[in-house]
């Protein structure tokens, strides 16, 4: 609507200028210079050719730039509009690096009324000095780039500006260094707010502004009071920043407001009463803040209101107030607003309702028939206390695209006609008490993208057969009572397959390789037998492989190293034997995590809560959020029968956050190379037969918080320094008879002090003079006596005279 108005305005200006044969030479050269910058950048950073820029018509053979694509001139042949959105080759193998300097040539086109450079990944600060040249700008779109720093004050002085979109950048309102180079600093109003990430008060200068979006940046602080001066303002979008404070009490003075989006911030206080004065208000989005107080009933008296999003605040719903809406809503979100009792029946009056989110409340009772009849597109009632069966009438809807009923008390079997609702894209029924088999008709839902039936009591050994080209990407049947062989009757488009914690038996089926886009395979806690098949290495898209707690046998195939983007590998609690393959050090996804996890939730306007990935994390089984799996890289081979030495090559997996090879039969020394695992947070080598000392290189692991080497045959001093000084739990070193160190309060030999003599030195000395005085003569005579008795010493007969004398003596 706004863009149409602006274009009409542009054409209005065209009629006031006389015609000219072609565009001005300076503008012609400026545009070619702009293209040249982008083209040269693409050659140096991408293998793409110039056709991806969609600027083929910009060339020297056609000197009239008014005839170029994406360029609009008026009747006098001057350029007044440039539609340069999405000209970067987003599909190139390597991302382009384009800095804000590329915009410099455009600032020479001073006749511009409209400039759209959105979605080009331009980096750097917004060049303020250049925008001071574009004094005629009416429409400025710079969304979806990588600009940082502040909003230049020059933009906030464009007196004709009606449309300003800076969303999807990294702007924070911090003063830009370029301001220091301005000639007339006295003309600038630089109050303290400008230095602290807040929107400058100068925004109030844009008197003609009708639409402004600063969505998804890094602004914080309060909304400037000067915003209340923008009397022409129709759309104010500050979504997904860090704004705080109360919503301005005079926000209702902006009488032309049609859209007010302050969601995903930190606003506090109540909903200002002045909002009820906004008679043209069509969309009010205040969700995901810290607003408090009672939800005012007068909101439903704003006749123009179509979108109302109040969820995820501290707001309270008065269940006693009778609502008689004067509006006709299309979208309503009262998520986590304290609704109690049955689903409010006044909602049945909203005949145009297409989106309803009442999740995370205390709603009870059955799924109402009137709601099943309303043809609502998205029904989100998760995390309540609803019970009973699902009415078959619900699945006769031709409009239903999202049905999220997870974590309630629904029970019974799913209606056989579930497949009649063939428009469903999201079906989430996790955490209820549903039972019985999955209806065969569910495979008729061709558009089904996400199917979550986890944590129920579903059973059976036969499964619906989906078309190979169906759109189904996410399947979660975990934590049920399914049995038989592992089902592979899903789409080739399947990206996530979670079948853990069931009663599946038999070997892994080779047909898994037909799922050419499979990223996440979770089969933990089943009864899978046979050897770990080599064909798993052919699923090149795998990022998560969880086969924990099964009955797998044999050795680990060397070919698993071919899974170049594998980030999480859990083979723990099986019966695997043999050595850890040296090739596992080649798992590229554990060296540099690729961060390529897909997120289906980005495709929808509400939050999809996927089930966590359950792994053994730091000595306990925990769930890793599926939304942040890209942050983790894990290798768990614990509780098997692996033998041999720990491969030195594992030290190359620099992206690992957890390495667990405990409870095996590993021997030899701990490789010093493990000290190169710079991202490692948890290392468990316990319950093996490792010998030697703990490598001093482990002191380099600055992220390490858990180290367990207990129950081995280690000796020597435990390394000290950095994080190793915090590894002081004696249990993690237990049953290693030769270890010593301050962590276990056992002194090492080189730390023992020399013996200190006591006061009576003769008692401790190995030589005693008193003993010598007695022992020496005694020993001498005993020696003589022994020699005489053995015949070695025979005394000579003395002379008679001597014998005589001796007798006298």
Order of alpha helices (4+ residues) and beta strands (2+ residues): alpha-alpha-beta-beta-beta-beta-beta-alpha-beta-beta-beta-beta-beta-beta-beta-beta-beta-beta-beta-beta-beta-beta-beta-beta-beta-beta-alpha-beta-beta-beta-beta-beta-beta-beta-beta-beta-beta-beta-beta-beta-beta-beta-beta-beta-beta-beta-beta-beta-beta-beta-beta-beta-beta-beta-beta-alpha-alpha-alpha
